[in-house]
Amino acid sequence: MTSSPHTPAVEANFDGLVGPTHNYAGLAQGNLAAAKNADLPSNPREAALQGLAKMRALHDIGMAQGVLPPQERPNLPALRRLGYNGKDRQVLERVAREAPGLLAAVSSASSMWTANAGTVSPSADTADGLLHFTPANLCSNLHRSFEPETSGRVLRATFPDAAHFAHHDALPATPAMGDEGAANHTRLCGEYGEPGLELFVYGAGNADEPAPGKFPARQTRAACEALARLHELSTGSTRQQLQNPDVIDQGVFHNDVIAVGNREVLLYHQDAFVDADGLRNWISAQWRGSRTPVFLEVSRDRVSVEDAVSSYLFNSQLICPPDGSMRLVVSSECQENPRVWAQIEQLIEDRANPLSQVQVFDLRQSMRNGGGPACLRLRVVLTEAERAAVNANSWLTPERHAELVGWVQQHYRDRLVLADLADPQLLDESRTALDRLTQILGLGSIYEFQR
């Protein structure tokens, strides 16, 4: 194991604000929580406030916490590209009458899950010394395929300085290049500023590799390889790892539903990967960090895949506050499952690993749509100079948190059903809210209705 001088860095979390049209339409095939709760009334206001409460709590323990805005929904520009013309009210009325499923798709608030916004490679890992971003093409589901263009604008507005940040276009939107972003990407390292290992997990690979039979594999090996090339990563520091197709068919639509890693720790379910032994051996052989890698495998005998999916144990956040501890951030569903909670307590009590504390959050509005703590954030490792180059208003502060809470309480509804998506008033409310949000966050005109 070797280490070399490095530039100090921190891992920041950029959480997505839940949008005003947060609803339960059950759009994502293979996402069991979304399917189970389809057609239930949602509470956009509560959803946004739950997310903000988590952001504020992490800020208060010293984490670098940022905010990313939701996307414009209902997405009228998308409907017009699909041939629905006329005034906004006429477009909504027609699509609600002719294609209600399409209306649900263009009204999805799924951009709240910014783990899917893109893939990020820190400057310590890249050949050109820049921090690289590639928006995910999200081509597996119609409702998410509308996101990449705006995601790219959001990332460029949040990380605007070309002296520090390199932005790429999304990969071609074809199943052969299916890319779901950081939900299938894990970086392991010693200290954040040291060169790390980047793990890309895929479900669709070569013809001779096993594949799921019930649900589609959303991430392809070809996309993983393209991302590594775009981000100028060395072949010795990257691995394309095949996900277990059996767990995809049990509702593990992204790797972050069955594994989570941070710094030197990889926490994963026994059934997460094809050839987990090979993965551990590769990490150990290629390791360059100043810490020793730690592998925490959760046995299927203690936590079943079904328990993992229903509780989102592995969709937790592993975080490292400035006090030097490592904490696990979980949803309240983990605490309500006796087997999952017993496993968490064992991990925390085991002095042989760095985990020392667990924090529980009520994220039920997001969880009912199949997104836990890790889904709601995009991780970005930043040096001090890079952190200073981030759009200043994108950082959460107590004052900005209070302003955002007031913004939500002013603009968001506390109940939404699918029939409301055709309400022109909801469109007006959403645009008014988003226009104000771009002023609060200082992002400029990132939405089509502003351009």
HELIX and SHEET records of a PDB file:
HELIX    1   1 LEU A   32  LYS A   36  1                                   5    
HELIX    2   2 PRO A   44  ASP A   60  1                                  17    
HELIX    3   3 LEU A   76  ARG A   81  1                                   6    
HELIX    4   4 ASP A   88  GLU A   98  1                                  11    
HELIX    5   5 PRO A  100  VAL A  106  1                                   7    
HELIX    6   6 SER A  110  MET A  112  5                                   3    
HELIX    7   7 THR A  114  ASN A  116  5                                   3    
HELIX    8   8 LEU A  142  SER A  145  1                                   4    
HELIX    9   9 PRO A  148  THR A  158  1                                  11    
HELIX   10  10 PRO A  175  MET A  177  5                                   3    
HELIX   11  11 GLY A  181  ASN A  184  5                                   4    
HELIX   12  12 ARG A  221  LEU A  230  1                                  10    
HELIX   13  13 THR A  235  SER A  237  5                                   3    
HELIX   14  14 PRO A  245  ILE A  248  1                                   4    
HELIX   15  15 ASN A  255  VAL A  257  5                                   3    
HELIX   16  16 ALA A  276  GLN A  286  1                                  11    
HELIX   17  17 VAL A  305  SER A  311  1                                   7    
HELIX   18  18 LEU A  313  ASN A  315  5                                   3    
HELIX   19  19 SER A  332  GLU A  336  1                                   5    
HELIX   20  20 PRO A  338  GLU A  349  1                                  12    
HELIX   21  21 ARG A  364  MET A  367  1                                   4    
HELIX   22  22 GLU A  384  ALA A  389  1                                   6    
HELIX   23  23 ALA A  392  SER A  394  5                                   3    
HELIX   24  24 PRO A  398  HIS A  411  1                                  14    
HELIX   25  25 LEU A  418  ALA A  422  5                                   5    
HELIX   26  26 PRO A  424  LEU A  441  1                                  18    
HELIX   27  27 GLU A  448  GLN A  450  5                                   3    
SHEET    1   A 3 GLN A  65  LEU A  68  0                                        
SHEET    2   A 3 ALA A   9  GLY A  16  1                                        
SHEET    3   A 3 ARG A 377  THR A 383 -1                                        
SHEET    1   B 3 GLY A 118  SER A 121  0                                        
SHEET    2   B 3 LEU A 131  PRO A 135 -1                                        
SHEET    3   B 3 PHE A 165  HIS A 167  1                                        
SHEET    1   C 3 HIS A 185  LEU A 188  0                                        
SHEET    2   C 3 LEU A 197  TYR A 202 -1                                        
SHEET    3   C 3 THR A 238  LEU A 242  1                                        
SHEET    1   D 3 ALA A 259  ASN A 262  0                                        
SHEET    2   D 3 VAL A 265  HIS A 269 -1                                        
SHEET    3   D 3 VAL A 294  VAL A 298  1                                        
SHEET    1   E 3 GLN A 317  ILE A 319  0                                        
SHEET    2   E 3 MET A 326  SER A 331 -1                                        
SHEET    3   E 3 LEU A 355  PHE A 361  1                                        
END                                                                             
